[in-house]
Each structure stands twice: as C-alpha cells, then as structure tokens.
Amino acid sequence: MSSDEILYSVWEGVATVTLNRLEQLNAWTPNMEELLRALMKRAADDSAVHAVVLTGAGRGFCAGADLKAAGSGPAGPQPEVDGDFNQRYSYLMGMPKPLIAAINGPAAGVGLCLALYCDLRFVAEGAKLTTAFARRGLIAEHGSAWLLPRIVGPQNATNLLMTGRTFLADEADRMGLASMLPAEGFIEAVHSFARDLVKQSSPRSLRVIKNQINLAYGQSLQDAVRLSNDEQWQSLQSDDFREGVAAFRERRAPDFKGT
C-alpha cells in the first residue's frame, strides 16, 4: 500500500489527512480507500489526537473515482457487512473523534460522499460540488440516498441526486450541506476552528456527543432521552466534568484529559 497518495500530520491535537493526487484533483483510487481507513484508525488510536480534518492537496478536494486507475471499477456486488457504522465508508461516522471536512475545491461523486460522512463540513467560496452519479449512468452510491436527505432535506437531496448537476459553495451553504468560508486562508480557518474545538471542549464530551448524534438517526425520542440521562450521570462522575467546572470558576482555559 503506497502512502504518498494521502498525507498525515498532527499539530496541537488535530490530525490532518490530506488527499494527495494534485494532478488528478485527488481523484479516488483503491489504494486511497485502503489508506484512508488505516489513517483514520491511526487517528482514533492516538491519544494525542482529539479531532481530524480531511482535506485535499492543491486546488481540489476529490474529483470522484479515478476511472483510469487499475481496479477502480467494481469487480462485482460488494460483500454484505453488518453494522451501520461498519460499511464501506460509514466507518467514518463511527470514528470516535470529530471529523471535519475541509472542502477546498471540487468535490464529486465519492469525493462528495466522503465529506457527507464527516461530522462537520466547511467549503471554500467558489468551490464546485456534484453528486454526478446520474450523469454517469450510476445510482446514488455509498449511502448518499440515506445521508443527503438527513443533511439537506428530501427536496434538496432529490434535486442533487437526480440531476447530478454542479452546484457552488454558496448553494451548499444555503441548504446546510457545508458552511462556506472565504477561499483565501480557507484551510487555516478550518484548522483554527478545529484547534479551538479541541482546546475548549472535553474530548470525552465530544466522543459521547458524536455517538449520541449517530445513534439518534435510528432511535425513538424515548430512547434518546434515556441514553442522554445515562450518559449525563456518567459525565458527572468524570474528571473532565470536574475540570470544566474548575476552569469556569477560575476563569481560565480548561485542561481536559478526556477521562
């Protein structure tokens, strides 16, 4: 597995995972799929990492599948795997730390799906996005027919999936798909947001809240309330709760340990 197609770095509690095929606008390959999963596990297992930013090198985020790459097309039906957060790309939702998509440029097909599986999405002003599938004779791949309606509503999702049209960052912002930021200084602004998140919020709280949000997709309100009651009781016993209260009272920045 070649590692040069995706770069990985950690700074101030934030891991940055950068798709790195500049000349192809970071078009997706089987090697990248394997490597991304390995790097997400690396970030999940690293106690020094409290959030992850997924972005693209150069002027693109991910232009979709590289149809010229060997083995890029499906060899046959995908094997069935159990678990909502253990599917081909849904493991990104199950990653226990906040995952932030920094859509710095064009995102199409599977590239857009990667961003949809992230917890938060930022998009650079002027960036172009498209589901693309219907215009290639394909269907709503990778769970996008489940994801998009929950993010942007049924009407917007149906429009984007059935037309396969290109839309810009400002429309993505209006429909709630991603928050638009100025193109100049874009990645720096996303990193600033991520660093502030990990400095001000308890890693334990972030982990639990992410799990609550993910589980809520399939829960009744009753189940969600019961889970929150149980998790609140556990939080009140935690070191991070004691530190959060102490920091508030002493008017200082918290020093959370994630426990």
Secondary structure, 3 states (H helix, E strand, C coil): CCCCCEEEEEECCEEEEEECCHHHCCCECHHHHHHHHHHHHHHHHCCCCCEEEEEECCCCCECCECCCCCCCCCCCCCCCCCCHHHCCCCHHHHCCCCEEEEECCCEECHHHHHHHCCCEEEEECCCEEECCHHHHCCCCCCCHHHHHHHHHCHHHHHHHHHHCCCEEHHHHHHCCCCEEECCCCHHHHHHHHHHHHHHHCCHHHHHHHHHHHHHHCCCCHHHHHHHHHHHHHHHHCCHHHHHHHHHHHHCCCCCCCCC
